[in-house]
């Protein structure tokens, strides 16, 4: 039989981009499966790495198709006697490949694969020469929207927004690395009835609009509170504020201008936080979608989705007993009408295939209803297994030591800037205590404190499964032992210093040196390194940054415990190969840091 390489479901991507080990093996198994049961159309290879779970006892990867296949073909005249014999055939039909050292069939038909250590070594060397971007996975979509951070004007950015900013930025980075064009959207809350009261209050405080600026207003949150107090206690003011909303919506110049001024002050505040966190975003706030709402609702109405309920206009969706209100009883639009318009815009104007919303789990029902409405309208396929699709990435609460919602001392919410200040000053104290930092210039101390401090805050958030609540604890996140950014950053710096101390030119070694993985520790490290690509792919598919954190932590662990404690580097006969292994580890660690939004440290 001729062996055709039809690899429909797994595109290898363009030149110079290698696909993950898992995908490459899956391709081999796909060929074998077609050969094993000719005519069987549904032969999606089920391949997984297994060295983690079994300690390598069953090889490095496993193919689990035999059992499924047997259940389909038993009773037919195939000559197979049971799953193990199907497994044997799958193994026999595997095309020869330099990737594979050996195979075996175990138990009920698992095909176990041991990778060739030579092949692993060559992959590492090629990555070092061509750059780690050649290990980027290729996903089957071109463009995504990540809607994240999205604070509200005149209200403080709080820890919830910090979580959204950190998680959203990482997801965007991972997708971008995987060749997806990402539109990073800041869906700022810049519209709504609160602006009536804010504007009226602004007019009262500053009869001369020229005087309005950040310095004069000071804390916008306090400004919001004061105006709210007046709104609740002064009926005459309340009336004026309500009228102001109408005038603002009607586009009256003086009102638009005041609105813009207020937004601008908030924006400056938000940007300070983004800059410190190294996060880039493009603002398309709620107001941006206003002009689209009427026609989007008209479309939904024409499709028969919109009903009348208690004076409001609503959409009913499956499985939820309350309707989604899209026009309030006073005729105004709301959060949901804006989100429907935004979704429409992202699908039709921006042509995004995957639209990802990062907010706390409290908004899950809102998004569930918006997505279901979009499915009823035929904007999205009913089934989430194909694009275009919309996904809500929910996350849990940040808790304080008392197990309650995180707050600082007297304030109701935690100001993000204060939190970042504290992270930096604490890490600076720790950095200054280190011997190595004694004669660093001030600039270096600052840079390192920021990298470590902000990195610690980010990593403490990202390493958890995002759906669970987590306790915010400075002492814990800044500990240099355990699963923390500090530990990982220092581990990276130590690897860099091994390379420095060797006195060798690493670029020269990349060109002329070789990697050998004869020691178990070397092989274990090499294997973990070549699995980077499939881990990023998995983290992207499941939108779970913690997957990448686990990988990074394991990498550091394997480096230290399996490799470095058993394999002498400097001065050993294997020095060149081992230095290259150090360099490969540092390279992969740095890419992990980058994807997690953490700035690496090279010296400590
Ligand atoms: N501004 C909202 C909040 O602070 C988050 C917006 C999320 N994005 C969206 N498209 N609804 O809770």
Boltz pocket constraint, residues with backbone or C-beta under 6 A from the ligand:
constraints:
  - pocket:
      binder: B
      contacts: [[A, 147], [A, 149], [A, 150], [A, 151], [A, 152], [A, 187], [A, 188], [A, 189], [A, 335], [A, 339], [A, 342], [A, 357], [A, 358], [A, 359]]
      max_distance: 6.0
